[in-house]
């Protein structure tokens, strides 16, 4: 299995890119300072908490 793709920022540009990666079967990890931006992805991706780092 391929390594997950990490995305910082899932706003106006990031969200469509994450949706496309998910549609093509990629495992995606996201992080965003805006909780509302990550809400649509909560069931589909791993979400890194603010300030969590590695």
N, C-alpha and C positions, 0 to 999 in steps of 0.2 A: 504494500500500500504506500502511496505517495505521502510525503509530509504535508501537514495542513498548511493552508495559505493564511497568513496573518494580514489583517486590515486594520489600520488606525484611521478612524473617521468614516462613518457611514451616513454622511449627509447627502447633499444633492448629487455629488459625483460618485461617492463610495457605495451608496446603497444599490444603484443599478449594477455596478460591477460585482458586488457580493451576490446579488440575485442571479446573475449570469453564471458565476462560478458554481453556485449551488445547483443550478439547473443542469450543469454539465458534470455533476457528481463529485465536485471537490469538497473536502472537509475544510471549513473556514472558521477561524478564530477572529473575533472582532473586539475592538475597544473604541469607545467614544465617550467624551465628557458629558454628552447630552443623553440622558436616559431615554428620552422619547425617540431618539434616532435608533437605538438598539432594540426597542420594544417589538417591532415587527419580526425580528429575527430570533427572539428568545427560544423558540421551539426547534430551530434549525441549526444553530451554531453554538460554539462555546464562546461565552462572553467573559472577557477579562475585566475585572473590577478596576475602578479608578485607583491609581497609585499602587496597584498590585505588582507591577513589574513581572519578573519571571518567577 
